């Protein structure tokens, strides 16, 4: 296990008292990711992938578990002592490592436990540590829970220019004033 992977592992307590474990996704996690999707309702899968689907294909699961360490971070969440994925959070930065597109999914039967909030906080922290200027995402307008989570974290919500049926959420991560005064 790389030192970065070890550094990103953590155990945390959710507001409801459940203990969870976070770790980086690995290529061998493809079956875990497919099982995770199998525990999501068709509606939750549609909200996450922006299109109807019944399961995570081998091709998609393989792509989601093979990440570029220089530009991407993907985290899995497990209940303490279990090997069933309860949530996934990821971001993928552009080639200049300035902006990153993010996504978060929580297993349908684990919604309401605070996992989404914890995953969003962790993604923001990791993106800031990498010097990424901002996070962006595409959200269906009916995904009220994700839009509310984004509001709680101070994201700006607007219409996606490339597809007016989607909402574009964005958050600046680096304080431009702090960067200016650091360069003075």
C-alpha positions as MATLAB code, in Angstrom:
seq = 'XXXXXXXXXXXXXXXXXXXXXXXXXXXXXXXXXXXXXXXXXXXXXXXXXXXXXXXXXXXXXXXXXXXXXXXXXXXXXXXXXXXXXXXXXXXXXXXXXXXXXXXXXXXXXXXXXXXXXXXXXXXXXXXXXXXXXXXXXXXXXXXXXXXXXXXXXXXXXXXXXXXXXXXXXXXXXXXXXXXXXXXX';
ca = [
       0.000    0.000    0.000;
       1.383    3.413   -0.972;
       2.049    6.043    1.690;
      -0.633    8.258    0.097;
      -3.202    5.449    0.364;
      -2.273    4.825    3.999;
      -2.443    8.558    4.752;
      -5.975    8.780    3.298;
      -7.311    5.880    5.370;
      -9.327    6.944    8.375;
     -11.933    5.760   10.823;
     -14.628    8.204   11.849;
     -17.786    8.321   13.896;
     -21.003    9.431   12.212;
     -23.496   11.686   14.016;
     -25.728    8.630   14.605;
     -22.879    6.783   16.372;
     -21.957    4.384   13.557;
     -18.213    3.950   13.039;
     -17.104    3.995    9.404;
     -13.829    3.459    7.615;
     -12.647    5.443    4.583;
      -9.994    4.302    2.134;
      -8.874    4.865   -1.431;
     -10.515    2.753   -4.096;
      -8.342    0.034   -5.659;
      -8.585   -1.822   -8.998;
      -9.579   -5.026   -7.184;
     -12.645   -3.209   -5.764;
     -14.638   -3.678   -8.964;
     -16.907   -6.388   -7.396;
     -17.401   -4.171   -4.318;
     -18.493   -1.300   -6.557;
     -20.918   -3.533   -8.453;
     -22.361   -4.794   -5.145;
     -22.627   -1.187   -3.948;
     -24.664   -0.291   -7.047;
     -26.845   -3.379   -6.519;
     -27.818   -1.891   -3.125;
     -28.907    1.372   -4.718;
     -32.435    1.956   -5.936;
     -32.890    2.511   -9.682;
     -33.774    6.134   -8.854;
     -30.584    6.645   -6.815;
     -28.519    5.154   -9.660;
     -30.233    7.508  -12.134;
     -29.563   10.516   -9.902;
     -25.872    9.575   -9.579;
     -25.170    8.667  -13.216;
     -27.683   11.105  -14.798;
     -29.251    8.296  -16.830;
     -31.430    5.254  -16.117;
     -29.484    2.091  -15.326;
     -30.166   -1.142  -13.490;
     -26.635   -2.141  -12.602;
     -23.032   -1.087  -12.921;
     -21.546   -2.751  -15.985;
     -18.164   -4.464  -15.812;
     -16.735   -1.773  -18.116;
     -17.989    1.134  -15.989;
     -16.993   -0.498  -12.695;
     -13.509   -1.204  -14.079;
     -13.152    2.419  -15.245;
     -14.300    3.756  -11.857;
     -11.825    1.588   -9.923;
      -8.759    2.399  -12.053;
      -7.824    5.959  -11.207;
      -5.034    8.293  -12.238;
      -3.332    9.085   -8.914;
      -1.995   12.382  -10.287;
      -5.441   13.795  -11.094;
      -8.061   11.691   -9.326;
      -9.137   10.649   -5.862;
     -11.807    8.028   -5.216;
     -12.813    6.987   -1.702;
     -14.890    4.072   -0.472;
     -16.739    4.026    2.843;
     -17.298    0.866    4.880;
     -19.014    0.144    8.180;
     -16.428   -0.761   10.796;
     -15.455   -4.416   10.467;
     -17.403   -4.907    7.210;
     -16.342   -5.123    3.580;
     -19.550   -3.825    1.986;
     -19.191   -0.381    0.427;
     -21.690    2.129    1.836;
     -20.593    5.169   -0.127;
     -18.256    6.407   -2.831;
     -16.840    9.878   -3.378;
     -14.494   11.002   -6.106;
     -13.058   13.912   -7.972;
     -11.125   14.170  -11.197;
      -9.032   17.275  -11.852;
      -8.328   18.845  -15.218;
      -4.846   18.529  -16.746;
      -3.697   21.703  -14.985;
      -5.021   20.460  -11.618;
      -7.059   23.685  -11.261;
     -10.674   22.488  -11.337;
     -12.035   19.074  -10.445;
     -15.361   17.439  -11.200;
     -16.780   15.546   -8.227;
     -19.410   12.905   -7.549;
     -20.782   11.338   -4.385;
     -23.073    8.341   -3.973;
     -24.457    6.749   -0.823;
     -26.106    3.343   -0.696;
     -29.888    3.756   -0.602;
     -30.247    1.982    2.755;
     -27.555    4.212    4.331;
     -29.006    7.587    3.426;
     -29.690    9.861    6.375;
     -26.689    8.695    8.437;
     -24.441   11.644    7.543;
     -22.268    9.820    4.985;
     -22.873   12.369    2.216;
     -21.866   15.226    4.493;
     -18.737   13.413    5.644;
     -17.755   12.520    2.064;
     -18.267   16.078    0.805;
     -16.145   17.478    3.644;
     -13.393   14.966    2.876;
     -13.416   15.706   -0.878;
     -13.147   19.445   -0.217;
     -10.282   18.872    2.215;
      -8.369   16.642   -0.222;
      -8.933   18.987   -3.176;
      -7.662   21.950   -1.133;
      -4.585   19.956   -0.077;
      -3.827   19.302   -3.748;
      -4.130   23.009   -4.560;
      -7.230   22.584   -6.709;
      -8.977   25.934   -7.165;
     -12.531   24.636   -7.345;
     -14.948   21.728   -7.414;
     -17.730   21.433   -9.980;
     -20.478   18.925  -10.551;
     -23.604   18.243  -12.568;
     -26.793   17.488  -10.649;
     -30.291   16.659  -11.847;
     -32.752   19.315  -10.605;
     -34.851   16.649   -8.868;
     -31.860   15.518   -6.780;
     -32.952   17.681   -3.851;
     -30.680   15.936   -1.329;
     -27.509   16.628   -3.350;
     -28.535   20.211   -4.088;
     -29.196   20.765   -0.370;
     -25.821   19.239    0.537;
     -24.132   21.566   -1.951;
     -25.951   24.575   -0.460;
     -24.789   23.570    3.028;
     -21.185   23.575    1.796;
     -21.507   26.942    0.047;
     -21.647   25.790   -3.563;
     -23.092   28.106   -6.186;
     -25.954   26.460   -8.087;
     -26.847   27.452  -11.638;
     -27.999   26.048  -14.958;
     -25.468   23.834  -16.760;
     -24.635   25.746  -19.975;
     -24.101   22.574  -22.028;
     -27.386   21.000  -20.858;
     -30.109   23.268  -19.408;
     -31.816   20.178  -17.910;
     -28.933   19.918  -15.411;
     -27.775   22.085  -12.543;
     -24.117   23.058  -12.340;
     -22.783   23.250   -8.794;
     -19.443   24.921   -8.138;
     -17.336   25.947   -5.190;
     -14.140   27.976   -5.073;
     -11.686   26.268   -2.736;
      -8.687   28.582   -2.656;
      -9.217   32.038   -1.164;
      -8.044   34.480   -3.876;
      -7.327   37.165   -1.235;
      -5.120   34.760    0.714;
      -3.245   33.858   -2.490;
      -2.746   37.552   -3.341;
      -1.458   38.496    0.110;
       0.828   35.442    0.133;
       2.424   36.698   -3.086;
       2.992   40.279   -1.812;
];
